Amino acid sequence: MLVQFFQRTHYSLLLLGKSKEAEIKRINKELANIRSKFKGDKALDGYSKKKYVCKLLFIFLLGHDIDFGHMEAVNLLSSNRYTEKQIGYLFISVLVNSNSELIRLINNAIKNDLASRNPTFMGLALHCIASVGSREMAEAFAGEIPKVLVAGDTMDSVKQSAALCLLRLYRTSPDLVPMGDWTSRVVHLLNDQHLGVVTAATSLITTLAQKNPEEFKTSVSLAVSRLSRIVTSASTDLQDYTYYFVPAPWLSVKLLRLLQCYPPPEDPAVRGRLTECLETILNKAQEPPKSKKVQHSNAKNAVLFEAISLIIHHDSEPNLLVRACNQLGQFLQHRETNLRYLALESMCTLASSEFSHEAVKTHIETVINALKTERDVSVRQRAVDLLYAMCDRSNAPQIVAEMLSYLETADYSIREEIVLKVAILAEKYAVDYTWYVDTILNLIRIAGDYVSEEVWYRVIQIVINRDDVQGYAAKTVFEALQAPACHENLVKVGGYILGEFGNLIAGDPRSSPLIQFNLLHSKFHLCSVPTRALLLSTYIKFVNLFPEVKPTIQDVLRSDSQLRNADVELQQRAVEYLRLSTVASTDILATVLEEMPPFPERESSILAKLKKKKGPSTVTDLEDTKRERSVDVNGGPEPAPASTSAMSTPSPSADLLGLGAAPPAPAGPPPSSGGGGLLVDVFSDSASVVAPLAPGSEDNFARFVCKNNGVLFENQLLQIGLKSEFRQNLGRMFIFYGNKTSTQFLNFTPTLICSDELQPNLNLQTKPVDPTVEGGAQVQQVVNIECVSDFTEAPVLNIQFRYGGTFQNVSVQLPITLNKFFQPTEMASQDFFQRWKQLSNPQQEVQNIFKAKHPMDTEVTKAKIIGFGSALLEEVDPNPANFVGAGIIHTKTTQIGCLLRLEPNLQAQMYRLTLRTSKEAVSQRLCELLSAQF
Amino acid sequence: MQFMLLFSRQGKLRLQKWYVPLSDKEKKKITRELVQTVLARKPKMCSFLEWRDLKIVYKRYASLYFCCAIEDQDNELITLEIIHRYVELLDKYFGSVCELDIIFNFEKAYFILDEFLLGGEVQETSKKNVLKAIEQADLLQEKTETMYHSKIFIGFKKAY
């Protein structure tokens, strides 16, 4: 009847709730009603109290906050009626925080129920303690519960609850649970006839044994004999504790887990029995399944994996270790994704055992194949981890090569991690340092954006410290820099290395000093300020290394763009270096600009980065044994990272870039509610209506076409700032949300919305931001962008939040436009016109004649064309007043060459803009975007 | 186990059980993040994923996702079967359970869960024993309900 009553109320709640507002209204009315009942003069009877407390719970579970009713729930606890008590306890378990002021009252009621000797009441009280588990509860009951647990006349079900209740209290406040006589009696619960009691007790014993191994040492032999009885029992022996033909899988797993708290048993008889158990479990894995149900194989394999964990933990029986490895090898090719995942994971730990390392290595081809073919990124991640774990001197070149090739297509979420892994392996197992240099340069080429400073600092350190590789490094960076588009990190490494060791290759006329300088300087203008600063230092080093290029370099330093650079650092370097090069004698120059001294041999900065995260104490024995095997491979005494799990934790900088382990959020709007067929879905948490675009956002949007940073939107409450960078078909945008008020924003939810047309062409990945933005605070969101194919529309950024009592909803267009994926292309006049003619098909050309909206200033126009992303080609157009540009739009699927020509007509205050690309839609879109700029 | 969440395909939370102390704010944050993460995964994908420093084990039954967070050393496969056993228990109790059963009889869903899992650990795996405990409680409930019935009936008579 109670149920029916509720259903009626709930249905009416649901049916009336046509919209969020209507729902809130309806619920507020209901809450007001309940509040008045609770506050009314008439004392409520137990039934009504229960009814209203239950309603409050229901409303809470619908996602609304409940801030009253606690007292009434506490009152229900002392009722003699079971159902009232039960609802009271449920409310407390779900809604009461462990630090509630009511705890004393609650504890009182619990105390009474525990003393009642009524097993159902005792059960309720114990469940409540186990759910809330606060320190106050531990203070009140930690002494009492062990007595209940070991008392002879306690009912089995109460024993079970008492065991797990004590476990919860021990986890909260271990200091409050006194060890004592009861511990030995708890250990003997492993022998209890009731398997439910054994199941509950095993969890408790495991947790206690982890902290007090001596006290619970006797549990080992008891656990072994219990396990032995289970694994040898026929599938029907254990009746209801058999699960899909597997005898007591939960208990088996728990017992195996308990044994992992201890080293292999010393007593040969116990040890022999345990080995038998483990062998039986391994044998059973080879038997044909007793059922085709997935539950059967899951339960069986759950026990198997736990047994393998124990075998690995003991790490003492080579025979078992190799068998475990073979078994996992079979799972690597299993059709169940779950098993492949777990096999890869378990093998990672096996790889670190010296007994099974070689056996794991035999599966290398399968693992590499998994890396290439698995469809689930979390499985591929495990494959990367395993390759890293199984890597040693013998297979390092192969594994590093495979990881590098995987990196080309790897998910953003794991790129930085793979980069770190490759960098570490390449260094650790480098026999030949030319291989190391090649590998790191490849890394920068393939995934430059994900190469952190530590990685390229380290390559420079190593090159400086090893004179046998310096000439090779100089030659290789010189060659790598020839590529028309190379990553800024390569320019940094190249600049630094040529500045130190450029002289080693200067004898070759193909890499003469002047050619080296020109090559570096051709990249200069495309680089950021820190890189330019580094290049200026390279130039002054060149002045010392190669006196013949001194005048050329002095000219560069003297130019306005250096000496009067708006950036203080660049200006200062230019002034000082220029001065140094003019006044200092050759001797002084040689002293000041001497080759860098070797870096003190210290541990790899990359490893330091990992270790900082994990703490140095986690460097384990097995890594040491591995290191011994690979001793004097790299001459560096750096300890290896603790384990692969250290790797899978994103580094601090990874977090910063939003490349952590969190899987990508869908770029589209959140799954819309409603229409799901269920009545309840009319209660939607998210307002499903997206606000129309904010006024003025169009203008702001246009401003970002030629620049990447600035304020996108601002009103009285909120400021949205952007900072973005793009390279080839990828980009990253940092969105900064600033709360301009002194009040919190609640439920702050920014959503990126790509229309159906846009979605296949533009891939956006981001993580949700913290829903609360404090007054005056700024939160940051990172969006990873991939241009899959050319696109026209811009994504919309919708922001919803609560400010004071009001709901705010703002939408702005996010300035991710096709031109952001431009790569400028320099070309000579004749090339330009040759290509221009090739693109003469009418569909390839789009032209627009329009009136100037801004003053027609040549310098501003030039800056805009460069900001637009194309190269500005000088001396190409016969009419010097015209501007021509060229570039390549990079998308994942294709690259599109673009040529543009802008002809100003000062008298008429008009422009004619012509775009020619191989794709009509691209010409069209670029023309639109650029036309709006002048 | 650190917590268990049940949510619908539309992302609505249907049941939450936390075995570690967390503030309401944290709970909401975790829920939002996880629901989003799990819903974004495709059907054939692996049932396990790493999330923060926890392992997430999830499975979908009809319109409902069951999602558990376990610790590093915990066993994924047995957790998957914890989920299944819980579904079996609900199914047996309600008679082919559906999402609405859990919405409208949330208290039963909680009681069954508490009999099965306590403090994040498996307490009783026998289906019979768990359901016996729940049925006993229901019996106690019926007794009181009958009492109310008669009471209300009497009250009704008196008024007239």
Interface residues (C-beta under 8 A of the other chain):
Chain A: M1 L2 V3 F6 Q7 H10 Y47 C54 L57 F58 L61 G63 D65 R81 Y82 T83 E84 Q86 I87 L90 S93 V94 N97 S98 T120 G123 L126 H127 A130 S131 G133 S134 S157 Q160 S161 L164 C165 L167 R168 R171 T172 L195 G196 T199 A200 S203 Q239 D240 Y241 Y243 A248 P249 W250 L251 V253 K254 R257 Q260 Q295 N298 A299 N301 A302 V303 F305 E306 S309 T337 N338 R340 Y341 L342 R375 D376 S378 V379 Q381 S645 S648 T649 A661 A662 P663 P664 A665 P666 P670 P671 S672 S673 G674 G676 L678 V680 D681 F683 D685 P768 D770 P771 T772
Chain B: S8 R9 Q10 G11 K12 L13 R14 L15 Q16 K17 Y19 P21 S23 D24 K25 K28 K29 R32 E33 Q36 T37 L39 A40 R41 K42 K44 M45 C46 S47 F48 L49 E50 W51 R52 D53 S63 D72 Q73 N75 E76 L77 I78 L80 E81 I82 H84 R85 E99 L100 I103 F104 N105 F106 E107 Y110 F111 D114 L118 G119 G120 E121 V122 Q123 E124 T125 S126 K127 K128 N129 A133 Q136 A137 L140 Q141 T144 E145 Y148 H149
